[in-house]
């Protein structure tokens, strides 16, 4: 397991303290990073999963992708955590 801090560090993104406790599977180090319209995005696609993480500075979202459809599985802000 790796921390979200490691993922953010990999792409030189400042990780807020309230998010730094989050753990991810190690395969996120192979994710593809992009930045567009004020939103950081990491896409991961391998033989076992397809997923996306987005962060706009205030809200972190974790999405699962199944059959081309994206489903929000977790939303985190400084004030709350929502899991779907």
C-alpha positions in Angstrom: 0.0 0.0 0.0 1.0 3.6 -0.6 -0.3 6.8 0.7 -2.1 9.4 -1.4 0.8 11.7 -0.4 3.2 9.5 -2.5 0.9 9.8 -5.5 0.7 13.6 -5.2 4.4 13.8 -4.7 5.1 11.8 -7.8 3.4 14.5 -9.9 4.6 17.5 -7.7 1.1 18.2 -6.4 0.7 19.7 -2.9 -1.4 17.2 -0.8 -3.6 18.7 1.9 -3.1 17.3 5.4 -6.7 16.2 5.7 -6.2 13.9 2.7 -2.7 12.6 3.5 -4.0 9.7 5.6 -5.6 8.0 2.6 -4.1 4.7 1.4 -4.0 3.4 -2.2 -2.9 0.2 -3.9 0.7 0.4 -5.2 -0.4 0.1 -8.8 -1.5 3.8 -8.7 2.2 4.7 -9.2 1.5 3.5 -12.8 -1.4 5.9 -13.3 -1.5 8.6 -15.9 -1.7 12.2 -14.6 -3.3 15.2 -16.3 -4.4 18.7 -15.3 -7.2 20.5 -17.0 -9.6 23.2 -16.0 -8.3 23.4 -12.5 -8.6 19.7 -11.8 -5.9 17.1 -11.2 -6.7 13.7 -12.6 -5.1 10.3 -12.3 -6.3 7.5 -14.6 -5.4 3.9 -13.9 -6.2 1.1 -16.3 -4.7 -2.4 -16.1 -5.8 -6.0 -16.5 -7.6 -5.9 -13.2 -9.2 -2.5 -12.9 -10.0 0.8 -14.4 -10.3 3.8 -12.0 -9.9 7.5 -11.8 -9.0 10.0 -9.0 -9.8 13.7 -9.3 -8.8 16.5 -7.1 -9.7 20.2 -7.5 -8.0 21.6 -4.4 -11.1 21.2 -2.2 -12.7 17.9 -3.2 -11.2 14.4 -3.8 -13.2 11.9 -5.8 -12.4 8.2 -6.4 -14.2 6.7 -9.4 -14.5 3.1 -10.6 -15.1 2.5 -14.2 -17.1 -0.5 -15.4 -18.1 -1.1 -19.0 -17.1 2.4 -19.9 -19.4 3.9 -17.2 -17.9 5.9 -14.4 -19.2 5.5 -10.8 -18.2 7.7 -7.9 -17.2 5.4 -5.1 -15.8 8.0 -2.6 -15.9 11.8 -2.1 -13.7 13.4 0.5 -13.4 17.1 1.5 -11.9 18.7 4.6 -15.3 18.5 6.3 -16.7 15.1 5.3 -16.2 11.7 3.7 -18.9 10.1 1.6 -18.7 6.5 0.4 -21.2 5.2 -2.2 
